[in-house]
């Protein structure tokens, strides 16, 4: 934590702490978590991230509704939900960039095929006009 800490921190303080890593802003968030859960999120199949986020979110909401008195427990659950959500968004962005690249490649292929079809039609029209008619 960068500021003076206490038991009643704001969400802004928590998010600021997550964005602060070793004195540099913009680094990967350092989330206090159990090694097994952190490893589970880091190594998760991208297809499972949505399910994992849902589990972490549901776990956090259940704790909040039950008025869990354990501040560290709630913070840990929030951090895990945020870390999983960050991974999910990063993966979605990477997939979107990859999809855009594939769409551009497909557009280029379609443009080339349109040019080829146009050239074939022009060749057929030219051949029809220049060939002698038998009749």
C-alpha positions as CSV (number, residue, x, y, z in Angstrom):
1,X,0.0,0.0,0.0
2,X,1.3,3.4,-0.8
3,X,-0.6,5.5,1.8
4,X,-1.2,5.1,5.4
5,X,-3.2,1.9,5.8
6,X,-5.9,1.0,8.2
7,X,-8.7,-1.5,8.5
8,X,-11.1,0.7,6.5
9,X,-9.6,1.3,3.1
10,X,-11.6,2.5,0.1
11,X,-12.0,0.6,-3.1
12,X,-9.9,3.3,-4.8
13,X,-7.0,2.4,-2.4
14,X,-7.4,-1.2,-3.2
15,X,-7.4,-0.7,-6.9
16,X,-4.5,1.7,-6.6
17,X,-2.6,-1.0,-4.7
18,X,-3.4,-3.5,-7.4
19,X,-2.0,-1.2,-10.1
20,X,1.1,-0.4,-8.1
21,X,3.9,-2.9,-8.5
22,X,7.4,-2.3,-7.2
23,X,7.4,1.5,-7.6
24,X,6.2,1.5,-11.2
25,X,2.7,2.4,-12.3
26,X,1.3,0.3,-15.1
27,X,2.9,-3.0,-14.1
28,X,1.1,-6.2,-13.6
29,X,-1.1,-6.1,-10.5
30,X,0.4,-7.9,-7.6
31,X,-2.6,-9.6,-5.9
32,X,-2.3,-11.2,-2.5
33,X,-3.6,-14.6,-3.0
34,X,-2.9,-18.2,-2.3
35,X,-0.3,-19.7,-4.6
36,X,-2.7,-22.4,-5.8
37,X,-5.4,-20.0,-6.8
38,X,-3.0,-17.6,-8.5
39,X,-1.5,-20.4,-10.4
40,X,-5.0,-21.7,-11.3
41,X,-5.9,-18.3,-12.9
42,X,-2.5,-17.9,-14.6
43,X,-2.5,-21.4,-16.1
44,X,-6.3,-21.5,-16.9
45,X,-7.5,-22.4,-20.3
46,X,-8.9,-19.2,-21.9
47,X,-12.2,-21.0,-22.4
48,X,-12.4,-21.6,-18.6
49,X,-11.7,-17.9,-17.6
50,X,-15.4,-17.0,-17.8
51,X,-16.4,-19.8,-15.5
52,X,-13.5,-19.1,-13.1
53,X,-14.5,-15.4,-12.9
54,X,-18.1,-16.4,-12.3
55,X,-17.0,-18.6,-9.4
56,X,-14.9,-15.9,-7.9
57,X,-17.6,-13.3,-8.3
58,X,-20.3,-15.5,-6.8
59,X,-18.0,-16.4,-3.9
60,X,-17.4,-12.6,-3.3
61,X,-21.0,-11.7,-3.5
62,X,-22.0,-14.6,-1.1
63,X,-19.5,-13.3,1.4
64,X,-20.7,-9.8,1.1
65,X,-24.4,-10.8,1.5
66,X,-23.5,-12.9,4.6
67,X,-21.7,-9.9,6.1
68,X,-18.4,-11.8,6.4
69,X,-16.5,-10.0,9.1
70,X,-13.1,-11.0,7.7
71,X,-11.7,-8.0,5.8
72,X,-8.7,-9.9,4.5
73,X,-10.9,-12.7,3.2
74,X,-13.2,-10.2,1.4
75,X,-10.1,-8.4,0.0
76,X,-8.7,-11.7,-1.2
77,X,-11.9,-12.7,-2.9
78,X,-12.2,-9.3,-4.6
79,X,-8.6,-9.5,-5.7
80,X,-9.1,-12.9,-7.2
81,X,-12.2,-11.7,-9.0
82,X,-10.4,-8.7,-10.4
83,X,-7.4,-10.7,-11.4
84,X,-9.5,-13.2,-13.3
85,X,-11.6,-10.4,-14.9
86,X,-8.3,-8.8,-16.0
87,X,-7.1,-12.0,-17.6
88,X,-10.5,-12.5,-19.2
89,X,-10.5,-9.0,-20.7
90,X,-6.8,-9.4,-21.9
91,X,-7.7,-12.7,-23.5
92,X,-10.7,-11.2,-25.2
93,X,-8.6,-8.3,-26.5
94,X,-6.0,-10.7,-27.9
95,X,-8.7,-12.8,-29.5
96,X,-10.3,-9.7,-31.0
97,X,-6.9,-8.6,-32.5
98,X,-6.3,-12.0,-33.9
99,X,-9.8,-12.0,-35.4
100,X,-9.3,-8.6,-37.0
101,X,-6.1,-9.9,-38.6
102,X,-7.9,-12.9,-40.0
103,X,-10.8,-10.6,-41.3
104,X,-8.2,-8.4,-43.1
105,X,-6.6,-11.4,-44.6
106,X,-10.0,-12.7,-45.8
107,X,-10.8,-9.3,-47.3
108,X,-7.6,-9.3,-49.2
109,X,-8.3,-12.8,-50.6
110,X,-11.8,-11.8,-51.6
111,X,-10.5,-8.7,-53.3
112,X,-8.0,-10.8,-55.3
113,X,-10.8,-13.2,-56.3
114,X,-13.0,-10.3,-57.4
115,X,-10.2,-9.0,-59.6
116,X,-9.7,-12.5,-61.0
117,X,-13.4,-13.0,-61.8
118,X,-13.5,-9.5,-63.4
119,X,-10.4,-10.4,-65.6
120,X,-12.1,-13.7,-66.6
121,X,-15.3,-11.9,-67.7
122,X,-13.3,-9.2,-69.6
123,X,-11.4,-12.0,-71.3
124,X,-14.6,-13.8,-72.3
125,X,-16.2,-10.6,-73.6
126,X,-13.1,-9.8,-75.6
127,X,-13.0,-13.3,-77.0
128,X,-16.7,-13.1,-77.9
129,X,-16.2,-9.8,-79.8
130,X,-13.1,-10.8,-81.7
131,X,-14.0,-14.4,-82.7
132,X,-15.5,-14.8,-86.1
133,X,-19.1,-15.9,-86.2
134,X,-19.8,-19.1,-88.0
135,X,-23.2,-19.2,-89.5
